[in-house]
Amino acid sequence: MGKRLMWILWPSFLVGGIAEGVFFTLIDPQELYLLGHPVHWSPIAIYSTGFFLFWMVAAASSALTSFLQGAD
């Protein structure tokens, strides 16, 4: 179980960091809108939330791949 968790979380952590870097290089965090309303969070809160969201999406993708492979 520990090895499978590492196979899921470590690559998704790297992908989350890369995705955040690319996304926030192109998008200014002070210009983000959520459901049509501007987001009034501090930049560090936006960066942190963005990283964890990208990490969760990448982890879900890795977990699905691991599940479909039947990895132990």
mmCIF file of the N, C-alpha and C atoms, coordinates in Angstrom:
data_MODEL
# 
_entry.id   MODEL 
# 
loop_
_atom_site.group_PDB 
_atom_site.id 
_atom_site.type_symbol 
_atom_site.label_atom_id 
_atom_site.label_alt_id 
_atom_site.label_comp_id 
_atom_site.label_asym_id 
_atom_site.label_entity_id 
_atom_site.label_seq_id 
_atom_site.pdbx_PDB_ins_code 
_atom_site.Cartn_x 
_atom_site.Cartn_y 
_atom_site.Cartn_z 
_atom_site.occupancy 
_atom_site.B_iso_or_equiv 
_atom_site.pdbx_formal_charge 
_atom_site.auth_seq_id 
_atom_site.auth_comp_id 
_atom_site.auth_asym_id 
_atom_site.auth_atom_id 
_atom_site.pdbx_PDB_model_num 
ATOM 1   N N  . MET A 1 1  ? 0.830   -1.209 0.000   1.00 0.00 ? 1  MET A N  1 
ATOM 2   C CA . MET A 1 1  ? 0.000   0.000  0.000   1.00 0.00 ? 1  MET A CA 1 
ATOM 3   C C  . MET A 1 1  ? 0.865   1.260  0.000   1.00 0.00 ? 1  MET A C  1 
ATOM 4   N N  . GLY A 1 2  ? 1.945   1.254  0.784   1.00 0.00 ? 2  GLY A N  1 
ATOM 5   C CA . GLY A 1 2  ? 2.815   2.429  0.855   1.00 0.00 ? 2  GLY A CA 1 
ATOM 6   C C  . GLY A 1 2  ? 3.488   2.731  -0.469  1.00 0.00 ? 2  GLY A C  1 
ATOM 7   N N  . LYS A 1 3  ? 3.899   1.664  -1.177  1.00 0.00 ? 3  LYS A N  1 
ATOM 8   C CA . LYS A 1 3  ? 4.554   1.842  -2.472  1.00 0.00 ? 3  LYS A CA 1 
ATOM 9   C C  . LYS A 1 3  ? 3.565   2.405  -3.496  1.00 0.00 ? 3  LYS A C  1 
ATOM 10  N N  . ARG A 1 4  ? 2.339   1.901  -3.468  1.00 0.00 ? 4  ARG A N  1 
ATOM 11  C CA . ARG A 1 4  ? 1.315   2.394  -4.403  1.00 0.00 ? 4  ARG A CA 1 
ATOM 12  C C  . ARG A 1 4  ? 1.006   3.865  -4.136  1.00 0.00 ? 4  ARG A C  1 
ATOM 13  N N  . LEU A 1 5  ? 0.914   4.224  -2.859  1.00 0.00 ? 5  LEU A N  1 
ATOM 14  C CA . LEU A 1 5  ? 0.648   5.615  -2.499  1.00 0.00 ? 5  LEU A CA 1 
ATOM 15  C C  . LEU A 1 5  ? 1.774   6.525  -2.984  1.00 0.00 ? 5  LEU A C  1 
ATOM 16  N N  . MET A 1 6  ? 3.012   6.063  -2.867  1.00 0.00 ? 6  MET A N  1 
ATOM 17  C CA . MET A 1 6  ? 4.149   6.846  -3.353  1.00 0.00 ? 6  MET A CA 1 
ATOM 18  C C  . MET A 1 6  ? 4.099   6.977  -4.875  1.00 0.00 ? 6  MET A C  1 
ATOM 19  N N  . TRP A 1 7  ? 3.692   5.917  -5.575  1.00 0.00 ? 7  TRP A N  1 
ATOM 20  C CA . TRP A 1 7  ? 3.572   5.979  -7.030  1.00 0.00 ? 7  TRP A CA 1 
ATOM 21  C C  . TRP A 1 7  ? 2.503   6.983  -7.453  1.00 0.00 ? 7  TRP A C  1 
ATOM 22  N N  . ILE A 1 8  ? 1.531   7.204  -6.610  1.00 0.00 ? 8  ILE A N  1 
ATOM 23  C CA . ILE A 1 8  ? 0.451   8.135  -6.925  1.00 0.00 ? 8  ILE A CA 1 
ATOM 24  C C  . ILE A 1 8  ? 0.816   9.562  -6.524  1.00 0.00 ? 8  ILE A C  1 
ATOM 25  N N  . LEU A 1 9  ? 1.281   9.746  -5.296  1.00 0.00 ? 9  LEU A N  1 
ATOM 26  C CA . LEU A 1 9  ? 1.459   11.102 -4.768  1.00 0.00 ? 9  LEU A CA 1 
ATOM 27  C C  . LEU A 1 9  ? 2.710   11.821 -5.277  1.00 0.00 ? 9  LEU A C  1 
ATOM 28  N N  . TRP A 1 10 ? 3.822   11.107 -5.433  1.00 0.00 ? 10 TRP A N  1 
ATOM 29  C CA . TRP A 1 10 ? 5.045   11.797 -5.839  1.00 0.00 ? 10 TRP A CA 1 
ATOM 30  C C  . TRP A 1 10 ? 4.952   12.354 -7.267  1.00 0.00 ? 10 TRP A C  1 
ATOM 31  N N  . PRO A 1 11 ? 4.588   11.566 -8.268  1.00 0.00 ? 11 PRO A N  1 
ATOM 32  C CA . PRO A 1 11 ? 4.470   12.153 -9.615  1.00 0.00 ? 11 PRO A CA 1 
ATOM 33  C C  . PRO A 1 11 ? 3.402   13.245 -9.687  1.00 0.00 ? 11 PRO A C  1 
ATOM 34  N N  . SER A 1 12 ? 2.305   13.050 -8.961  1.00 0.00 ? 12 SER A N  1 
ATOM 35  C CA . SER A 1 12 ? 1.251   14.068 -9.007  1.00 0.00 ? 12 SER A CA 1 
ATOM 36  C C  . SER A 1 12 ? 1.704   15.357 -8.328  1.00 0.00 ? 12 SER A C  1 
ATOM 37  N N  . PHE A 1 13 ? 2.568   15.256 -7.307  1.00 0.00 ? 13 PHE A N  1 
ATOM 38  C CA . PHE A 1 13 ? 3.144   16.442 -6.664  1.00 0.00 ? 13 PHE A CA 1 
ATOM 39  C C  . PHE A 1 13 ? 3.984   17.220 -7.676  1.00 0.00 ? 13 PHE A C  1 
ATOM 40  N N  . LEU A 1 14 ? 4.816   16.509 -8.426  1.00 0.00 ? 14 LEU A N  1 
ATOM 41  C CA . LEU A 1 14 ? 5.647   17.169 -9.435  1.00 0.00 ? 14 LEU A CA 1 
ATOM 42  C C  . LEU A 1 14 ? 4.797   17.816 -10.524 1.00 0.00 ? 14 LEU A C  1 
ATOM 43  N N  . VAL A 1 15 ? 3.785   17.099 -10.991 1.00 0.00 ? 15 VAL A N  1 
ATOM 44  C CA . VAL A 1 15 ? 2.902   17.643 -12.026 1.00 0.00 ? 15 VAL A CA 1 
ATOM 45  C C  . VAL A 1 15 ? 2.121   18.839 -11.487 1.00 0.00 ? 15 VAL A C  1 
ATOM 46  N N  . GLY A 1 16 ? 1.674   18.770 -10.234 1.00 0.00 ? 16 GLY A N  1 
ATOM 47  C CA . GLY A 1 16 ? 0.970   19.900 -9.634  1.00 0.00 ? 16 GLY A CA 1 
ATOM 48  C C  . GLY A 1 16 ? 1.840   21.142 -9.586  1.00 0.00 ? 16 GLY A C  1 
ATOM 49  N N  . GLY A 1 17 ? 3.118   20.968 -9.220  1.00 0.00 ? 17 GLY A N  1 
ATOM 50  C CA . GLY A 1 17 ? 4.041   22.107 -9.186  1.00 0.00 ? 17 GLY A CA 1 
ATOM 51  C C  . GLY A 1 17 ? 4.289   22.694 -10.563 1.00 0.00 ? 17 GLY A C  1 
ATOM 52  N N  . ILE A 1 18 ? 4.472   21.827 -11.547 1.00 0.00 ? 18 ILE A N  1 
ATOM 53  C CA . ILE A 1 18 ? 4.694   22.303 -12.917 1.00 0.00 ? 18 ILE A CA 1 
ATOM 54  C C  . ILE A 1 18 ? 3.443   22.997 -13.455 1.00 0.00 ? 18 ILE A C  1 
ATOM 55  N N  . ALA A 1 19 ? 2.275   22.398 -13.209 1.00 0.00 ? 19 ALA A N  1 
ATOM 56  C CA . ALA A 1 19 ? 1.020   22.991 -13.693 1.00 0.00 ? 19 ALA A CA 1 
ATOM 57  C C  . ALA A 1 19 ? 0.788   24.361 -13.059 1.00 0.00 ? 19 ALA A C  1 
ATOM 58  N N  . GLU A 1 20 ? 1.078   24.469 -11.764 1.00 0.00 ? 20 GLU A N  1 
ATOM 59  C CA . GLU A 1 20 ? 0.908   25.765 -11.102 1.00 0.00 ? 20 GLU A CA 1 
ATOM 60  C C  . GLU A 1 20 ? 1.854   26.799 -11.697 1.00 0.00 ? 20 GLU A C  1 
ATOM 61  N N  . GLY A 1 21 ? 3.104   26.405 -11.926 1.00 0.00 ? 21 GLY A N  1 
ATOM 62  C CA . GLY A 1 21 ? 4.070   27.332 -12.511 1.00 0.00 ? 21 GLY A CA 1 
ATOM 63  C C  . GLY A 1 21 ? 3.641   27.823 -13.873 1.00 0.00 ? 21 GLY A C  1 
ATOM 64  N N  . VAL A 1 22 ? 3.175   26.914 -14.711 1.00 0.00 ? 22 VAL A N  1 
ATOM 65  C CA . VAL A 1 22 ? 2.729   27.301 -16.057 1.00 0.00 ? 22 VAL A CA 1 
ATOM 66  C C  . VAL A 1 22 ? 1.474   28.164 -15.974 1.00 0.00 ? 22 VAL A C  1 
ATOM 67  N N  . PHE A 1 23 ? 0.504   27.737 -15.165 1.00 0.00 ? 23 PHE A N  1 
ATOM 68  C CA . PHE A 1 23 ? -0.759  28.465 -15.069 1.00 0.00 ? 23 PHE A CA 1 
ATOM 69  C C  . PHE A 1 23 ? -0.542  29.893 -14.579 1.00 0.00 ? 23 PHE A C  1 
ATOM 70  N N  . PHE A 1 24 ? 0.214   30.049 -13.476 1.00 0.00 ? 24 PHE A N  1 
ATOM 71  C CA . PHE A 1 24 ? 0.377   31.381 -12.909 1.00 0.00 ? 24 PHE A CA 1 
ATOM 72  C C  . PHE A 1 24 ? 1.437   32.211 -13.610 1.00 0.00 ? 24 PHE A C  1 
ATOM 73  N N  . THR A 1 25 ? 2.176   31.614 -14.538 1.00 0.00 ? 25 THR A N  1 
ATOM 74  C CA . THR A 1 25 ? 3.028   32.405 -15.418 1.00 0.00 ? 25 THR A CA 1 
ATOM 75  C C  . THR A 1 25 ? 2.160   33.123 -16.447 1.00 0.00 ? 25 THR A C  1 
ATOM 76  N N  . LEU A 1 26 ? 1.069   32.473 -16.840 1.00 0.00 ? 26 LEU A N  1 
ATOM 77  C CA . LEU A 1 26 ? 0.181   33.040 -17.860 1.00 0.00 ? 26 LEU A CA 1 
ATOM 78  C C  . LEU A 1 26 ? -0.971  33.853 -17.282 1.00 0.00 ? 26 LEU A C  1 
ATOM 79  N N  . ILE A 1 27 ? -1.383  33.553 -16.042 1.00 0.00 ? 27 ILE A N  1 
ATOM 80  C CA . ILE A 1 27 ? -2.558  34.181 -15.430 1.00 0.00 ? 27 ILE A CA 1 
ATOM 81  C C  . ILE A 1 27 ? -2.136  34.942 -14.177 1.00 0.00 ? 27 ILE A C  1 
ATOM 82  N N  . ASP A 1 28 ? -2.552  36.196 -14.069 1.00 0.00 ? 28 ASP A N  1 
ATOM 83  C CA . ASP A 1 28 ? -2.297  36.984 -12.863 1.00 0.00 ? 28 ASP A CA 1 
ATOM 84  C C  . ASP A 1 28 ? -3.315  36.585 -11.791 1.00 0.00 ? 28 ASP A C  1 
ATOM 85  N N  . PRO A 1 29 ? -2.866  36.179 -10.594 1.00 0.00 ? 29 PRO A N  1 
ATOM 86  C CA . PRO A 1 29 ? -3.814  35.724 -9.576  1.00 0.00 ? 29 PRO A CA 1 
ATOM 87  C C  . PRO A 1 29 ? -4.802  36.811 -9.123  1.00 0.00 ? 29 PRO A C  1 
ATOM 88  N N  . GLN A 1 30 ? -4.461  38.068 -9.298  1.00 0.00 ? 30 GLN A N  1 
ATOM 89  C CA . GLN A 1 30 ? -5.368  39.146 -8.902  1.00 0.00 ? 30 GLN A CA 1 
ATOM 90  C C  . GLN A 1 30 ? -6.477  39.371 -9.934  1.00 0.00 ? 30 GLN A C  1 
ATOM 91  N N  . GLU A 1 31 ? -6.391  38.703 -11.083 1.00 0.00 ? 31 GLU A N  1 
ATOM 92  C CA . GLU A 1 31 ? -7.405  38.845 -12.130 1.00 0.00 ? 31 GLU A CA 1 
ATOM 93  C C  . GLU A 1 31 ? -8.296  37.612 -12.250 1.00 0.00 ? 31 GLU A C  1 
ATOM 94  N N  . LEU A 1 32 ? -8.275  36.735 -11.256 1.00 0.00 ? 32 LEU A N  1 
ATOM 95  C CA . LEU A 1 32 ? -9.090  35.526 -11.305 1.00 0.00 ? 32 LEU A CA 1 
ATOM 96  C C  . LEU A 1 32 ? -10.530 35.823 -10.910 1.00 0.00 ? 32 LEU A C  1 
ATOM 97  N N  . TYR A 1 33 ? -11.441 35.101 -11.527 1.00 0.00 ? 33 TYR A N  1 
ATOM 98  C CA . TYR A 1 33 ? -12.863 35.204 -11.212 1.00 0.00 ? 33 TYR A CA 1 
ATOM 99  C C  . TYR A 1 33 ? -13.379 33.821 -10.831 1.00 0.00 ? 33 TYR A C  1 
ATOM 100 N N  . LEU A 1 34 ? -14.242 33.759 -9.841  1.00 0.00 ? 34 LEU A N  1 
ATOM 101 C CA . LEU A 1 34 ? -14.869 32.519 -9.412  1.00 0.00 ? 34 LEU A CA 1 
ATOM 102 C C  . LEU A 1 34 ? -16.375 32.717 -9.472  1.00 0.00 ? 34 LEU A C  1 
ATOM 103 N N  . LEU A 1 35 ? -17.025 31.995 -10.367 1.00 0.00 ? 35 LEU A N  1 
ATOM 104 C CA . LEU A 1 35 ? -18.473 32.096 -10.577 1.00 0.00 ? 35 LEU A CA 1 
ATOM 105 C C  . LEU A 1 35 ? -18.898 33.525 -10.904 1.00 0.00 ? 35 LEU A C  1 
ATOM 106 N N  . GLY A 1 36 ? -18.095 34.203 -11.703 1.00 0.00 ? 36 GLY A N  1 
ATOM 107 C CA . GLY A 1 36 ? -18.432 35.546 -12.159 1.00 0.00 ? 36 GLY A CA 1 
ATOM 108 C C  . GLY A 1 36 ? -18.064 36.665 -11.211 1.00 0.00 ? 36 GLY A C  1 
ATOM 109 N N  . HIS A 1 37 ? -17.466 36.346 -10.069 1.00 0.00 ? 37 HIS A N  1 
ATOM 110 C CA . HIS A 1 37 ? -17.074 37.360 -9.093  1.00 0.00 ? 37 HIS A CA 1 
ATOM 111 C C  . HIS A 1 37 ? -15.559 37.337 -8.916  1.00 0.00 ? 37 HIS A C  1 
ATOM 112 N N  . PRO A 1 38 ? -14.941 38.510 -8.795  1.00 0.00 ? 38 PRO A N  1 
ATOM 113 C CA . PRO A 1 38 ? -13.490 38.528 -8.605  1.00 0.00 ? 38 PRO A CA 1 
ATOM 114 C C  . PRO A 1 38 ? -13.104 37.864 -7.280  1.00 0.00 ? 38 PRO A C  1 
ATOM 115 N N  . VAL A 1 39 ? -11.963 37.194 -7.293  1.00 0.00 ? 39 VAL A N  1 
ATOM 116 C CA . VAL A 1 39 ? -11.457 36.527 -6.089  1.00 0.00 ? 39 VAL A CA 1 
ATOM 117 C C  . VAL A 1 39 ? -10.624 37.546 -5.316  1.00 0.00 ? 39 VAL A C  1 
ATOM 118 N N  . HIS A 1 40 ? -11.002 37.819 -4.075  1.00 0.00 ? 40 HIS A N  1 
ATOM 119 C CA . HIS A 1 40 ? -10.311 38.807 -3.252  1.00 0.00 ? 40 HIS A CA 1 
ATOM 120 C C  . HIS A 1 40 ? -9.471  38.121 -2.177  1.00 0.00 ? 40 HIS A C  1 
ATOM 121 N N  . TRP A 1 41 ? -8.638  37.191 -2.583  1.00 0.00 ? 41 TRP A N  1 
ATOM 122 C CA . TRP A 1 41 ? -7.738  36.493 -1.657  1.00 0.00 ? 41 TRP A CA 1 
ATOM 123 C C  . TRP A 1 41 ? -6.339  37.059 -1.835  1.00 0.00 ? 41 TRP A C  1 
ATOM 124 N N  . SER A 1 42 ? -5.495  36.803 -0.869  1.00 0.00 ? 42 SER A N  1 
ATOM 125 C CA . SER A 1 42 ? -4.097  37.208 -1.002  1.00 0.00 ? 42 SER A CA 1 
ATOM 126 C C  . SER A 1 42 ? -3.448  36.333 -2.068  1.00 0.00 ? 42 SER A C  1 
ATOM 127 N N  . PRO A 1 43 ? -2.403  36.834 -2.709  1.00 0.00 ? 43 PRO A N  1 
ATOM 128 C CA . PRO A 1 43 ? -1.738  36.027 -3.740  1.00 0.00 ? 43 PRO A CA 1 
ATOM 129 C C  . PRO A 1 43 ? -1.235  34.684 -3.206  1.00 0.00 ? 43 PRO A C  1 
ATOM 130 N N  . ILE A 1 44 ? -0.710  34.634 -1.981  1.00 0.00 ? 44 ILE A N  1 
ATOM 131 C CA . ILE A 1 44 ? -0.212  33.375 -1.444  1.00 0.00 ? 44 ILE A CA 1 
ATOM 132 C C  . ILE A 1 44 ? -1.342  32.369 -1.237  1.00 0.00 ? 44 ILE A C  1 
ATOM 133 N N  . ALA A 1 45 ? -2.528  32.837 -0.868  1.00 0.00 ? 45 ALA A N  1 
ATOM 134 C CA . ALA A 1 45 ? -3.684  31.942 -0.720  1.00 0.00 ? 45 ALA A CA 1 
ATOM 135 C C  . ALA A 1 45 ? -4.116  31.399 -2.082  1.00 0.00 ? 45 ALA A C  1 
ATOM 136 N N  . ILE A 1 46 ? -4.057  32.239 -3.099  1.00 0.00 ? 46 ILE A N  1 
ATOM 137 C CA . ILE A 1 46 ? -4.424  31.799 -4.444  1.00 0.00 ? 46 ILE A CA 1 
ATOM 138 C C  . ILE A 1 46 ? -3.413  30.791 -4.967  1.00 0.00 ? 46 ILE A C  1 
ATOM 139 N N  . TYR A 1 47 ? -2.119  31.071 -4.784  1.00 0.00 ? 47 TYR A N  1 
ATOM 140 C CA . TYR A 1 47 ? -1.087  30.139 -5.233  1.00 0.00 ? 47 TYR A CA 1 
ATOM 141 C C  . TYR A 1 47 ? -1.206  28.799 -4.504  1.00 0.00 ? 47 TYR A C  1 
ATOM 142 N N  . SER A 1 48 ? -1.425  28.843 -3.196  1.00 0.00 ? 48 SER A N  1 
ATOM 143 C CA . SER A 1 48 ? -1.537  27.610 -2.407  1.00 0.00 ? 48 SER A CA 1 
ATOM 144 C C  . SER A 1 48 ? -2.753  26.791 -2.825  1.00 0.00 ? 48 SER A C  1 
ATOM 145 N N  . THR A 1 49 ? -3.886  27.452 -2.955  1.00 0.00 ? 49 THR A N  1 
ATOM 146 C CA . THR A 1 49 ? -5.110  26.764 -3.374  1.00 0.00 ? 49 THR A CA 1 
ATOM 147 C C  . THR A 1 49 ? -4.946  26.186 -4.780  1.00 0.00 ? 49 THR A C  1 
ATOM 148 N N  . GLY A 1 50 ? -4.351  26.956 -5.666  1.00 0.00 ? 50 GLY A N  1 
ATOM 149 C CA . GLY A 1 50 ? -4.111  26.478 -7.023  1.00 0.00 ? 50 GLY A CA 1 
ATOM 150 C C  . GLY A 1 50 ? -3.222  25.247 -7.036  1.00 0.00 ? 50 GLY A C  1 
ATOM 151 N N  . PHE A 1 51 ? -2.140  25.276 -6.244  1.00 0.00 ? 51 PHE A N  1 
ATOM 152 C CA . PHE A 1 51 ? -1.253  24.118 -6.192  1.00 0.00 ? 51 PHE A CA 1 
ATOM 153 C C  . PHE A 1 51 ? -1.991  22.878 -5.704  1.00 0.00 ? 51 PHE A C  1 
ATOM 154 N N  . PHE A 1 52 ? -2.740  23.008 -4.610  1.00 0.00 ? 52 PHE A N  1 
ATOM 155 C CA . PHE A 1 52 ? -3.439  21.844 -4.077  1.00 0.00 ? 52 PHE A CA 1 
ATOM 156 C C  . PHE A 1 52 ? -4.522  21.334 -5.028  1.00 0.00 ? 52 PHE A C  1 
ATOM 157 N N  . LEU A 1 53 ? -5.182  22.223 -5.754  1.00 0.00 ? 53 LEU A N  1 
ATOM 158 C CA . LEU A 1 53 ? -6.164  21.772 -6.745  1.00 0.00 ? 53 LEU A CA 1 
ATOM 159 C C  . LEU A 1 53 ? -5.493  21.030 -7.902  1.00 0.00 ? 53 LEU A C  1 
ATOM 160 N N  . PHE A 1 54 ? -4.376  21.584 -8.405  1.00 0.00 ? 54 PHE A N  1 
ATOM 161 C CA . PHE A 1 54 ? -3.648  20.891 -9.469  1.00 0.00 ? 54 PHE A CA 1 
ATOM 162 C C  . PHE A 1 54 ? -3.122  19.547 -8.972  1.00 0.00 ? 54 PHE A C  1 
ATOM 163 N N  . TRP A 1 55 ? -2.639  19.513 -7.731  1.00 0.00 ? 55 TRP A N  1 
ATOM 164 C CA . TRP A 1 55 ? -2.113  18.272 -7.157  1.00 0.00 ? 55 TRP A CA 1 
ATOM 165 C C  . TRP A 1 55 ? -3.231  17.235 -7.023  1.00 0.00 ? 55 TRP A C  1 
ATOM 166 N N  . MET A 1 56 ? -4.410  17.663 -6.571  1.00 0.00 ? 56 MET A N  1 
ATOM 167 C CA . MET A 1 56 ? -5.531  16.729 -6.422  1.00 0.00 ? 56 MET A CA 1 
ATOM 168 C C  . MET A 1 56 ? -5.961  16.158 -7.776  1.00 0.00 ? 56 MET A C  1 
ATOM 169 N N  . VAL A 1 57 ? -6.013  16.983 -8.809  1.00 0.00 ? 57 VAL A N  1 
ATOM 170 C CA . VAL A 1 57 ? -6.405  16.501 -10.135 1.00 0.00 ? 57 VAL A CA 1 
ATOM 171 C C  . VAL A 1 57 ? -5.368  15.501 -10.656 1.00 0.00 ? 57 VAL A C  1 
ATOM 172 N N  . ALA A 1 58 ? -4.087  15.831 -10.489 1.00 0.00 ? 58 ALA A N  1 
ATOM 173 C CA . ALA A 1 58 ? -3.035  14.923 -10.945 1.00 0.00 ? 58 ALA A CA 1 
ATOM 174 C C  . ALA A 1 58 ? -3.038  13.632 -10.124 1.00 0.00 ? 58 ALA A C  1 
ATOM 175 N N  . ALA A 1 59 ? -3.299  13.723 -8.816  1.00 0.00 ? 59 ALA A N  1 
ATOM 176 C CA . ALA A 1 59 ? -3.360  12.524 -7.973  1.00 0.00 ? 59 ALA A CA 1 
ATOM 177 C C  . ALA A 1 59 ? -4.543  11.645 -8.371  1.00 0.00 ? 59 ALA A C  1 
ATOM 178 N N  . ALA A 1 60 ? -5.657  12.251 -8.700  1.00 0.00 ? 60 ALA A N  1 
ATOM 179 C CA . ALA A 1 60 ? -6.816  11.478 -9.143  1.00 0.00 ? 60 ALA A CA 1 
ATOM 180 C C  . ALA A 1 60 ? -6.493  10.748 -10.441 1.00 0.00 ? 60 ALA A C  1 
ATOM 181 N N  . SER A 1 61 ? -5.785  11.402 -11.341 1.00 0.00 ? 61 SER A N  1 
ATOM 182 C CA . SER A 1 61 ? -5.388  10.769 -12.595 1.00 0.00 ? 61 SER A CA 1 
ATOM 183 C C  . SER A 1 61 ? -4.428  9.608  -12.339 1.00 0.00 ? 61 SER A C  1 
ATOM 184 N N  . SER A 1 62 ? -3.442  9.817  -11.481 1.00 0.00 ? 62 SER A N  1 
ATOM 185 C CA . SER A 1 62 ? -2.488  8.749  -11.155 1.00 0.00 ? 62 SER A CA 1 
ATOM 186 C C  . SER A 1 62 ? -3.176  7.595  -10.437 1.00 0.00 ? 62 SER A C  1 
ATOM 187 N N  . ALA A 1 63 ? -4.105  7.896  -9.549  1.00 0.00 ? 63 ALA A N  1 
ATOM 188 C CA . ALA A 1 63 ? -4.819  6.852  -8.820  1.00 0.00 ? 63 ALA A CA 1 
ATOM 189 C C  . ALA A 1 63 ? -5.685  6.023  -9.774  1.00 0.00 ? 63 ALA A C  1 
ATOM 190 N N  . LEU A 1 64 ? -6.323  6.680  -10.712 1.00 0.00 ? 64 LEU A N  1 
ATOM 191 C CA . LEU A 1 64 ? -7.129  5.956  -11.694 1.00 0.00 ? 64 LEU A CA 1 
ATOM 192 C C  . LEU A 1 64 ? -6.249  5.052  -12.554 1.00 0.00 ? 64 LEU A C  1 
ATOM 193 N N  . THR A 1 65 ? -5.094  5.558  -12.976 1.00 0.00 ? 65 THR A N  1 
ATOM 194 C CA . THR A 1 65 ? -4.160  4.743  -13.753 1.00 0.00 ? 65 THR A CA 1 
ATOM 195 C C  . THR A 1 65 ? -3.703  3.532  -12.945 1.00 0.00 ? 65 THR A C  1 
ATOM 196 N N  . SER A 1 66 ? -3.352  3.766  -11.681 1.00 0.00 ? 66 SER A N  1 
ATOM 197 C CA . SER A 1 66 ? -2.907  2.680  -10.808 1.00 0.00 ? 66 SER A CA 1 
ATOM 198 C C  . SER A 1 66 ? -4.020  1.652  -10.610 1.00 0.00 ? 66 SER A C  1 
ATOM 199 N N  . PHE A 1 67 ? -5.223  2.115  -10.419 1.00 0.00 ? 67 PHE A N  1 
ATOM 200 C CA . PHE A 1 67 ? -6.363  1.221  -10.236 1.00 0.00 ? 67 PHE A CA 1 
ATOM 201 C C  . PHE A 1 67 ? -6.609  0.373  -11.482 1.00 0.00 ? 67 PHE A C  1 
ATOM 202 N N  . LEU A 1 68 ? -6.557  1.013  -12.640 1.00 0.00 ? 68 LEU A N  1 
ATOM 203 C CA . LEU A 1 68 ? -6.824  0.294  -13.891 1.00 0.00 ? 68 LEU A CA 1 
ATOM 204 C C  . LEU A 1 68 ? -5.708  -0.694 -14.238 1.00 0.00 ? 68 LEU A C  1 
ATOM 205 N N  . GLN A 1 69 ? -4.501  -0.415 -13.776 1.00 0.00 ? 69 GLN A N  1 
ATOM 206 C CA . GLN A 1 69 ? -3.401  -1.349 -14.011 1.00 0.00 ? 69 GLN A CA 1 
ATOM 207 C C  . GLN A 1 69 ? -3.446  -2.525 -13.047 1.00 0.00 ? 69 GLN A C  1 
ATOM 208 N N  . GLY A 1 70 ? -4.124  -2.357 -11.936 1.00 0.00 ? 70 GLY A N  1 
ATOM 209 C CA . GLY A 1 70 ? -4.147  -3.395 -10.930 1.00 0.00 ? 70 GLY A CA 1 
ATOM 210 C C  . GLY A 1 70 ? -2.819  -3.523 -10.204 1.00 0.00 ? 70 GLY A C  1 
ATOM 211 N N  . ALA A 1 71 ? -2.108  -2.391 -10.085 1.00 0.00 ? 71 ALA A N  1 
ATOM 212 C CA . ALA A 1 71 ? -0.791  -2.392 -9.432  1.00 0.00 ? 71 ALA A CA 1 
ATOM 213 C C  . ALA A 1 71 ? -0.936  -2.698 -7.952  1.00 0.00 ? 71 ALA A C  1 
ATOM 214 N N  . ASP A 1 72 ? 0.086   -3.367 -7.411  1.00 0.00 ? 72 ASP A N  1 
ATOM 215 C CA . ASP A 1 72 ? 0.063   -3.703 -5.975  1.00 0.00 ? 72 ASP A CA 1 
ATOM 216 C C  . ASP A 1 72 ? 0.886   -2.724 -5.189  1.00 0.00 ? 72 ASP A C  1 
# 
